[in-house]
Amino acid sequence: MAEEGSKAAGPIRMVAINNMVENMRYKSQILARTNKLESGIMDSGLVGFAAGMLVALVLIVVPALVLM
């Protein structure tokens, strides 16, 4: 009888451990994705800023020159 109880507890514990491992795996994948996204944004930030500045200057300077 005692052996049956310990055998029944084994799979239940494994299910709980598997659920915890899946939880940790899911969270680590989200962290990795977030890190990659932030890395990509930081790498292209300077180029994006320069392009935005150029567009803003064109939108300001061209109408000012047309009005002169």
N, CA, C and O atoms as a GROMACS GRO file, in nm:
protein
  272
    1MET      N    1   0.081  -0.119   0.000
    1MET     CA    2   0.000   0.000   0.000
    1MET      C    3   0.086   0.126   0.000
    1MET      O    4   0.054   0.223  -0.069
    2ALA      N    5   0.193   0.126   0.076
    2ALA     CA    6   0.278   0.244   0.085
    2ALA      C    7   0.346   0.272  -0.049
    2ALA      O    8   0.367   0.387  -0.087
    3GLU      N    9   0.380   0.163  -0.119
    3GLU     CA   10   0.445   0.180  -0.248
    3GLU      C   11   0.352   0.243  -0.350
    3GLU      O   12   0.394   0.324  -0.432
    4GLU      N   13   0.224   0.205  -0.345
    4GLU     CA   14   0.127   0.261  -0.439
    4GLU      C   15   0.114   0.412  -0.419
    4GLU      O   16   0.103   0.487  -0.516
    5GLY      N   17   0.115   0.457  -0.294
    5GLY     CA   18   0.103   0.600  -0.265
    5GLY      C   19   0.222   0.678  -0.316
    5GLY      O   20   0.206   0.788  -0.369
    6SER      N   21   0.342   0.622  -0.301
    6SER     CA   22   0.461   0.694  -0.347
    6SER      C   23   0.468   0.696  -0.500
    6SER      O   24   0.516   0.793  -0.558
    7LYS      N   25   0.421   0.590  -0.565
    7LYS     CA   26   0.420   0.587  -0.711
    7LYS      C   27   0.320   0.688  -0.766
    7LYS      O   28   0.346   0.751  -0.869
    8ALA      N   29   0.208   0.703  -0.701
    8ALA     CA   30   0.105   0.796  -0.748
    8ALA      C   31   0.152   0.940  -0.730
    8ALA      O   32   0.115   1.028  -0.808
    9ALA      N   33   0.234   0.964  -0.629
    9ALA     CA   34   0.282   1.101  -0.605
    9ALA      C   35   0.389   1.140  -0.706
    9ALA      O   36   0.408   1.258  -0.734
   10GLY      N   37   0.460   1.042  -0.760
   10GLY     CA   38   0.568   1.071  -0.855
   10GLY      C   39   0.522   1.146  -0.978
   10GLY      O   40   0.574   1.255  -1.005
   11PRO      N   41   0.427   1.095  -1.053
   11PRO     CA   42   0.381   1.165  -1.174
   11PRO      C   43   0.320   1.302  -1.144
   11PRO      O   44   0.335   1.396  -1.222
   12ILE      N   45   0.252   1.313  -1.029
   12ILE     CA   46   0.193   1.443  -0.994
   12ILE      C   47   0.304   1.545  -0.973
   12ILE      O   48   0.293   1.660  -1.017
   13ARG      N   49   0.410   1.504  -0.906
   13ARG     CA   50   0.522   1.595  -0.887
   13ARG      C   51   0.587   1.631  -1.020
   13ARG      O   52   0.627   1.746  -1.040
   14MET      N   53   0.597   1.535  -1.109
   14MET     CA   54   0.657   1.562  -1.240
   14MET      C   55   0.572   1.661  -1.319
   14MET      O   56   0.627   1.747  -1.389
   15VAL      N   57   0.442   1.651  -1.310
   15VAL     CA   58   0.353   1.745  -1.379
   15VAL      C   59   0.376   1.886  -1.325
   15VAL      O   60   0.384   1.982  -1.401
   16ALA      N   61   0.386   1.897  -1.194
   16ALA     CA   62   0.410   2.029  -1.134
   16ALA      C   63   0.546   2.084  -1.177
   16ALA      O   64   0.557   2.203  -1.209
   17ILE      N   65   0.646   2.000  -1.180
   17ILE     CA   66   0.780   2.044  -1.222
   17ILE      C   67   0.777   2.083  -1.370
   17ILE      O   68   0.835   2.186  -1.408
   18ASN      N   69   0.711   2.002  -1.453
   18ASN     CA   70   0.701   2.035  -1.595
   18ASN      C   71   0.629   2.168  -1.617
   18ASN      O   72   0.668   2.247  -1.703
   19ASN      N   73   0.524   2.193  -1.539
   19ASN     CA   74   0.452   2.321  -1.550
   19ASN      C   75   0.542   2.437  -1.512
   19ASN      O   76   0.541   2.541  -1.578
   20MET      N   77   0.621   2.420  -1.407
   20MET     CA   78   0.713   2.527  -1.366
   20MET      C   79   0.820   2.551  -1.473
   20MET      O   80   0.854   2.666  -1.502
   21VAL      N   81   0.872   2.443  -1.531
   21VAL     CA   82   0.974   2.455  -1.635
   21VAL      C   83   0.916   2.526  -1.757
   21VAL      O   84   0.981   2.612  -1.816
   22GLU      N   85   0.794   2.490  -1.796
   22GLU     CA   86   0.728   2.557  -1.910
   22GLU      C   87   0.708   2.705  -1.881
   22GLU      O   88   0.727   2.788  -1.969
   23ASN      N   89   0.669   2.737  -1.758
   23ASN     CA   90   0.652   2.877  -1.718
   23ASN      C   91   0.782   2.953  -1.731
   23ASN      O   92   0.785   3.064  -1.785
   24MET      N   93   0.890   2.893  -1.681
   24MET     CA   94   1.021   2.959  -1.689
   24MET      C   95   1.067   2.973  -1.834
   24MET      O   96   1.125   3.075  -1.871
   25ARG      N   97   1.043   2.871  -1.915
   25ARG     CA   98   1.081   2.875  -2.056
   25ARG      C   99   1.006   2.987  -2.128
   25ARG      O  100   1.064   3.061  -2.208
   26TYR      N  101   0.876   2.999  -2.101
   26TYR     CA  102   0.793   3.103  -2.163
   26TYR      C  103   0.845   3.242  -2.125
   26TYR      O  104   0.860   3.329  -2.210
   27LYS      N  105   0.871   3.262  -1.996
   27LYS     CA  106   0.918   3.392  -1.949
   27LYS      C  107   1.056   3.425  -2.006
   27LYS      O  108   1.083   3.540  -2.040
   28SER      N  109   1.142   3.325  -2.017
   28SER     CA  110   1.276   3.351  -2.073
   28SER      C  111   1.267   3.385  -2.221
   28SER      O  112   1.345   3.467  -2.270
   29GLN      N  113   1.173   3.324  -2.294
   29GLN     CA  114   1.155   3.359  -2.435
   29GLN      C  115   1.106   3.502  -2.450
   29GLN      O  116   1.149   3.573  -2.541
   30ILE      N  117   1.015   3.545  -2.363
   30ILE     CA  118   0.966   3.682  -2.369
   30ILE      C  119   1.079   3.779  -2.338
   30ILE      O  120   1.093   3.882  -2.404
   31LEU      N  121   1.160   3.748  -2.237
   31LEU     CA  122   1.274   3.834  -2.204
   31LEU      C  123   1.372   3.842  -2.320
   31LEU      O  124   1.424   3.950  -2.350
   32ALA      N  125   1.398   3.730  -2.384
   32ALA     CA  126   1.492   3.729  -2.498
   32ALA      C  127   1.437   3.812  -2.613
   32ALA      O  128   1.511   3.887  -2.675
   33ARG      N  129   1.307   3.799  -2.641
   33ARG     CA  130   1.246   3.878  -2.749
   33ARG      C  131   1.253   4.027  -2.718
   33ARG      O  132   1.285   4.108  -2.805
   34THR      N  133   1.222   4.063  -2.595
   34THR     CA  134   1.226   4.203  -2.554
   34THR      C  135   1.367   4.258  -2.567
   34THR      O  136   1.387   4.370  -2.614
   35ASN      N  137   1.465   4.179  -2.525
   35ASN     CA  138   1.605   4.222  -2.533
   35ASN      C  139   1.646   4.243  -2.678
   35ASN      O  140   1.714   4.341  -2.710
   36LYS      N  141   1.606   4.151  -2.767
   36LYS     CA  142   1.639   4.166  -2.910
   36LYS      C  143   1.573   4.289  -2.969
   36LYS      O  144   1.634   4.360  -3.049
   37LEU      N  145   1.448   4.315  -2.931
   37LEU     CA  146   1.377   4.431  -2.982
   37LEU      C  147   1.445   4.560  -2.937
   37LEU      O  148   1.466   4.650  -3.017
   38GLU      N  149   1.478   4.568  -2.808
   38GLU     CA  150   1.545   4.687  -2.757
   38GLU      C  151   1.682   4.706  -2.823
   38GLU      O  152   1.723   4.818  -2.850
   39SER      N  153   1.751   4.596  -2.848
   39SER     CA  154   1.880   4.603  -2.916
   39SER      C  155   1.865   4.659  -3.056
   39SER      O  156   1.942   4.745  -3.098
   40GLY      N  157   1.766   4.611  -3.128
   40GLY     CA  158   1.741   4.660  -3.263
   40GLY      C  159   1.704   4.806  -3.265
   40GLY      O  160   1.748   4.881  -3.352
   41ILE      N  161   1.624   4.848  -3.170
   41ILE     CA  162   1.584   4.989  -3.162
   41ILE      C  163   1.705   5.077  -3.130
   41ILE      O  164   1.721   5.184  -3.189
   42MET      N  165   1.789   5.032  -3.039
   42MET     CA  166   1.907   5.111  -3.003
   42MET      C  167   2.005   5.120  -3.120
   42MET      O  168   2.069   5.223  -3.139
   43ASP      N  169   2.017   5.014  -3.197
   43ASP     CA  170   2.108   5.014  -3.311
   43ASP      C  171   2.060   5.108  -3.421
   43ASP      O  172   2.141   5.177  -3.484
   44SER      N  173   1.932   5.111  -3.446
   44SER     CA  174   1.879   5.194  -3.555
   44SER      C  175   1.831   5.329  -3.506
   44SER      O  176   1.776   5.407  -3.584
   45GLY      N  177   1.850   5.359  -3.380
   45GLY     CA  178   1.802   5.485  -3.324
   45GLY      C  179   1.867   5.607  -3.386
   45GLY      O  180   1.798   5.705  -3.414
   46LEU      N  181   1.996   5.603  -3.409
   46LEU     CA  182   2.068   5.717  -3.465
   46LEU      C  183   2.026   5.742  -3.609
   46LEU      O  184   2.007   5.857  -3.649
   47VAL      N  185   2.012   5.636  -3.686
   47VAL     CA  186   1.969   5.651  -3.826
   47VAL      C  187   1.827   5.706  -3.831
   47VAL      O  188   1.797   5.794  -3.912
   48GLY      N  189   1.740   5.654  -3.747
   48GLY     CA  190   1.602   5.703  -3.742
   48GLY      C  191   1.594   5.848  -3.699
   48GLY      O  192   1.514   5.924  -3.753
   49PHE      N  193   1.676   5.886  -3.603
   49PHE     CA  194   1.678   6.025  -3.558
   49PHE      C  195   1.724   6.117  -3.670
   49PHE      O  196   1.666   6.223  -3.692
   50ALA      N  197   1.829   6.077  -3.741
   50ALA     CA  198   1.880   6.159  -3.851
   50ALA      C  199   1.776   6.171  -3.962
   50ALA      O  200   1.758   6.280  -4.018
   51ALA      N  201   1.709   6.062  -3.996
   51ALA     CA  202   1.606   6.068  -4.100
   51ALA      C  203   1.491   6.156  -4.057
   51ALA      O  204   1.440   6.234  -4.138
   52GLY      N  205   1.450   6.147  -3.933
   52GLY     CA  206   1.342   6.232  -3.881
   52GLY      C  207   1.380   6.378  -3.881
   52GLY      O  208   1.299   6.464  -3.914
   53MET      N  209   1.504   6.407  -3.844
   53MET     CA  210   1.552   6.545  -3.844
   53MET      C  211   1.554   6.601  -3.985
   53MET      O  212   1.515   6.716  -4.006
   54LEU      N  213   1.598   6.523  -4.081
   54LEU     CA  214   1.602   6.565  -4.221
   54LEU      C  215   1.461   6.594  -4.273
   54LEU      O  216   1.438   6.696  -4.338
   55VAL      N  217   1.368   6.506  -4.246
   55VAL     CA  218   1.229   6.526  -4.290
   55VAL      C  219   1.172   6.652  -4.224
   55VAL      O  220   1.105   6.731  -4.291
   56ALA      N  221   1.197   6.670  -4.096
   56ALA     CA  222   1.146   6.789  -4.027
   56ALA      C  223   1.204   6.916  -4.086
   56ALA      O  224   1.132   7.014  -4.106
   57LEU      N  225   1.334   6.916  -4.115
   57LEU     CA  226   1.395   7.034  -4.174
   57LEU      C  227   1.338   7.063  -4.313
   57LEU      O  228   1.313   7.179  -4.347
   58VAL      N  229   1.316   6.960  -4.392
   58VAL     CA  230   1.257   6.979  -4.525
   58VAL      C  231   1.117   7.036  -4.512
   58VAL      O  232   1.079   7.126  -4.588
   59LEU      N  233   1.039   6.986  -4.418
   59LEU     CA  234   0.903   7.035  -4.400
   59LEU      C  235   0.900   7.178  -4.348
   59LEU      O  236   0.800   7.248  -4.367
   60ILE      N  237   1.004   7.223  -4.284
   60ILE     CA  238   1.008   7.360  -4.232
   60ILE      C  239   1.075   7.454  -4.334
   60ILE      O  240   1.024   7.563  -4.358
   61VAL      N  241   1.186   7.413  -4.392
   61VAL     CA  242   1.264   7.501  -4.480
   61VAL      C  243   1.196   7.521  -4.615
   61VAL      O  244   1.193   7.633  -4.665
   62VAL      N  245   1.143   7.416  -4.675
   62VAL     CA  246   1.082   7.428  -4.808
   62VAL      C  247   0.965   7.526  -4.806
   62VAL      O  248   0.961   7.615  -4.892
   63PRO      N  249   0.870   7.517  -4.714
   63PRO     CA  250   0.762   7.616  -4.713
   63PRO      C  251   0.813   7.759  -4.684
   63PRO      O  252   0.758   7.856  -4.736
   64ALA      N  253   0.916   7.770  -4.600
   64ALA     CA  254   0.971   7.902  -4.572
   64ALA      C  255   1.034   7.963  -4.698
   64ALA      O  256   1.020   8.082  -4.723
   65LEU      N  257   1.102   7.882  -4.776
   65LEU     CA  258   1.161   7.931  -4.900
   65LEU      C  259   1.054   7.964  -5.007
   65LEU      O  260   1.071   8.058  -5.084
   66VAL      N  261   0.948   7.890  -5.009
   66VAL     CA  262   0.840   7.915  -5.104
   66VAL      C  263   0.770   8.046  -5.072
   66VAL      O  264   0.728   8.119  -5.162
   67LEU      N  265   0.755   8.078  -4.944
   67LEU     CA  266   0.687   8.200  -4.903
   67LEU      C  267   0.772   8.324  -4.927
   67LEU      O  268   0.718   8.435  -4.929
   68MET      N  269   0.901   8.310  -4.946
   68MET     CA  270   0.989   8.426  -4.968
   68MET      C  271   0.978   8.476  -5.105
   68MET      O  272   1.045   8.573  -5.141
   0.00000   0.00000   0.00000
